[in-house]
Amino acid sequence: MHRNGDDAKPMDDSKFQTGESAGEARENPMTYEDYARMPDDGHRYELVDGKLELMSPSPNRTHQVVAFELCSLLKTTCQQDYVIVMAPVDVLISPHEVRQPDAVMIHRSRLSIYKMRGNIIEPPDLVLEILSPDSLRRDKIAKRSSYAKFGVPEYWIVDPDSATLEQFSLSDSGAYALAETYTGDEQITSERLPCVSFSMDDVMRLPRQFPSE
């Protein structure tokens, strides 16, 4: 569902329920079908435990440029086998939970998991989140737990401030283990995604060209 930023604030979703009183809406968790029927009000939302979370204002310039560069680099080396999808995109964790990552990568043999209405109904091959000051705890704890529960095999957290990429791999226990942390000119690779080949210096080259203010 369209939103404008990366941090989330719980909100009263009763006004989006139809044919129910506010009391009934509070008793019944919101579902993806309810979420998908919401009118586009210019904001972006996630659905967590059956409740809407309103996201904060638009990501800053660095976040946007880093997202573009990451997806461009992935497309350069991986587009033959994978499709890269940038936000907004709904990842349907459960009937009562919908997450919106900054980007996902899906193998071309599995494109049927990405539906016409813009939702992904099975684990993508890669989920990528870019940190901002307001989203650090959310991306590192809440979303990490959600993606692991959903069975996403690889999760990347990119921190533009430290110019690092944390690479998490899903273990047999169903939890993420930190596989590697990349920075500088270290070549980013992936056992699960052999097409990956770039560095954080490549990612940050364009963002560093902008003035600091």
VMD Tcl script that draws the C-alpha trace (Angstrom):
set ca {
  {0.00 0.00 0.00}
  {1.38 3.42 -0.87}
  {3.29 5.18 1.93}
  {5.83 7.96 2.20}
  {8.65 6.77 4.44}
  {10.36 4.15 6.55}
  {9.40 4.57 10.20}
  {6.00 3.51 11.45}
  {3.44 4.88 13.85}
  {0.44 2.78 14.98}
  {-2.85 4.34 13.96}
  {-6.54 3.76 14.42}
  {-7.63 1.62 11.49}
  {-11.32 1.59 12.42}
  {-12.14 4.32 9.94}
  {-11.05 2.04 7.10}
  {-13.42 -0.76 8.17}
  {-16.72 -0.91 6.33}
  {-19.99 -2.15 7.78}
  {-18.59 -2.31 11.34}
  {-18.66 -0.08 14.35}
  {-15.39 1.21 15.80}
  {-15.80 -1.24 18.68}
  {-16.16 -4.17 16.31}
  {-13.17 -3.01 14.29}
  {-10.96 -3.00 17.38}
  {-11.99 -6.58 18.17}
  {-11.30 -7.91 14.66}
  {-7.74 -7.73 13.33}
  {-7.43 -6.11 9.94}
  {-6.63 -8.52 7.10}
  {-4.71 -8.08 3.87}
  {-8.02 -7.92 2.00}
  {-9.10 -4.99 4.20}
  {-5.72 -3.37 3.67}
  {-5.86 -3.83 -0.11}
  {-9.30 -2.18 -0.27}
  {-8.14 0.98 1.47}
  {-8.36 4.15 -0.63}
  {-5.02 5.65 -1.67}
  {-4.61 8.68 0.59}
  {-1.05 9.51 -0.45}
  {0.56 7.74 2.53}
  {2.28 4.39 2.86}
  {1.30 1.79 5.43}
  {2.33 -1.59 6.75}
  {0.00 -4.07 8.42}
  {1.40 -5.54 11.66}
  {-0.57 -7.90 13.92}
  {-3.77 -6.83 12.21}
  {-3.21 -3.11 12.79}
  {-2.17 -0.38 10.37}
  {1.15 1.38 10.91}
  {1.45 4.75 9.23}
  {4.93 5.40 7.90}
  {6.86 8.62 8.44}
  {7.54 11.25 5.74}
  {9.52 10.49 2.59}
  {13.01 8.97 2.90}
  {15.82 11.48 2.59}
  {17.92 11.99 -0.52}
  {20.72 9.64 0.54}
  {18.26 6.82 1.19}
  {16.67 7.26 -2.22}
  {19.95 7.45 -4.11}
  {21.40 4.44 -2.26}
  {18.27 2.43 -3.08}
  {18.55 3.37 -6.74}
  {22.26 2.51 -6.90}
  {21.81 -0.84 -5.15}
  {19.04 -1.89 -7.50}
  {21.00 -0.67 -10.53}
  {24.05 -2.69 -9.48}
  {21.94 -5.79 -8.85}
  {20.25 -5.37 -12.21}
  {23.62 -5.09 -13.96}
  {24.80 -8.52 -12.81}
  {21.59 -10.38 -11.92}
  {18.87 -9.38 -14.38}
  {19.36 -12.46 -16.56}
  {18.16 -14.70 -13.71}
  {16.32 -12.34 -11.34}
  {13.83 -9.48 -11.32}
  {14.51 -6.61 -8.91}
  {11.43 -4.85 -7.53}
  {11.71 -1.53 -5.69}
  {9.30 -0.09 -3.12}
  {6.42 0.21 -2.83}
  {5.71 -3.52 -2.88}
  {3.63 -5.57 -0.44}
  {5.22 -8.70 1.03}
  {2.34 -10.74 2.44}
  {3.83 -12.35 5.57}
  {0.44 -13.57 6.82}
  {-3.23 -12.59 6.46}
  {-2.63 -10.01 9.21}
  {0.89 -8.83 8.38}
  {2.15 -6.97 5.31}
  {5.67 -5.55 5.09}
  {7.06 -3.08 2.56}
  {10.82 -3.51 2.03}
  {12.96 -1.10 0.05}
  {13.60 -3.76 -2.59}
  {13.27 -7.47 -3.27}
  {14.80 -9.85 -5.78}
  {12.85 -12.76 -7.27}
  {14.21 -15.54 -9.47}
  {12.60 -15.55 -12.90}
  {11.44 -19.14 -12.39}
  {9.30 -17.90 -9.47}
  {7.70 -14.78 -10.95}
  {4.23 -16.21 -10.25}
  {4.66 -15.23 -6.57}
  {4.45 -11.53 -7.58}
  {0.78 -10.84 -8.24}
  {-0.88 -8.24 -10.44}
  {-2.22 -6.30 -7.44}
  {1.39 -5.70 -6.32}
  {1.69 -8.25 -3.53}
  {4.28 -10.99 -3.10}
  {2.70 -14.13 -1.68}
  {5.78 -16.34 -1.12}
  {9.29 -15.54 0.15}
  {11.36 -13.56 -2.38}
  {14.96 -14.70 -2.83}
  {16.31 -11.50 -1.28}
  {14.86 -8.69 0.80}
  {16.76 -5.44 1.19}
  {16.21 -2.63 3.71}
  {18.07 0.69 3.91}
  {18.42 2.17 7.38}
  {17.37 5.66 8.32}
  {17.61 7.15 11.83}
  {13.92 6.43 12.47}
  {13.88 2.89 11.06}
  {16.96 1.36 12.69}
  {15.17 -0.61 15.39}
  {12.33 -1.53 13.07}
  {14.57 -2.89 10.30}
  {17.05 -4.63 12.59}
  {14.51 -6.26 14.94}
  {10.86 -6.23 13.85}
  {11.28 -6.67 10.11}
  {14.18 -9.07 10.54}
  {11.92 -11.30 12.63}
  {9.07 -11.03 10.11}
  {11.21 -11.94 7.11}
  {12.78 -14.89 8.95}
  {9.31 -16.14 9.94}
  {8.21 -15.84 6.30}
  {11.23 -17.86 5.15}
  {13.12 -15.23 3.14}
  {16.51 -16.95 2.62}
  {18.64 -13.81 2.56}
  {18.17 -10.38 4.13}
  {20.41 -7.34 3.64}
  {20.47 -4.28 5.87}
  {22.31 -1.33 4.34}
  {23.46 1.57 6.52}
  {24.27 4.65 4.41}
  {25.80 6.49 7.40}
  {28.48 3.84 7.99}
  {28.49 2.69 4.33}
  {28.07 -0.94 5.38}
  {25.97 -3.89 4.25}
  {24.99 -6.57 6.75}
  {24.20 -9.88 5.06}
  {21.93 -12.27 6.96}
  {21.29 -15.87 5.92}
  {18.38 -17.98 7.11}
  {19.62 -20.90 9.20}
  {18.06 -24.35 9.57}
  {16.56 -23.18 12.87}
  {14.51 -20.56 11.03}
  {16.47 -17.58 12.40}
  {18.87 -15.25 10.64}
  {22.60 -15.54 11.20}
  {24.96 -12.72 10.27}
  {26.95 -14.13 7.37}
  {29.11 -11.09 6.61}
  {29.45 -7.33 7.00}
  {30.80 -5.51 3.96}
  {32.32 -2.05 3.66}
  {34.64 -0.09 1.38}
  {35.96 -1.96 -1.64}
  {35.24 -5.44 -0.22}
  {33.50 -7.49 -2.89}
  {29.93 -8.37 -1.88}
  {29.12 -11.99 -2.73}
  {26.39 -14.45 -1.89}
  {26.32 -18.25 -1.90}
  {22.59 -18.19 -2.58}
  {22.82 -15.42 -5.19}
  {26.00 -16.09 -7.21}
  {25.30 -13.22 -9.62}
  {25.94 -10.62 -6.87}
  {29.19 -8.76 -7.47}
  {29.78 -5.17 -6.31}
  {31.12 -3.22 -3.33}
  {29.80 -0.59 -0.96}
  {32.21 1.86 -2.60}
  {30.24 1.24 -5.81}
  {26.97 1.88 -3.97}
  {28.16 5.07 -2.26}
  {29.99 6.64 -5.20}
  {26.99 8.69 -6.39}
  {25.59 9.60 -2.93}
  {29.00 11.01 -1.98}
  {28.91 13.39 -4.91}
  {26.00 15.36 -3.44}
  {26.62 18.34 -1.12}
  {26.19 17.55 2.56}
  {23.39 20.05 3.21}
}
mol new
graphics top color blue
foreach p $ca { graphics top sphere $p radius 0.5 }
foreach p [lrange $ca 0 end-1] q [lrange $ca 1 end] { graphics top cylinder $p $q radius 0.2 }
display resetview
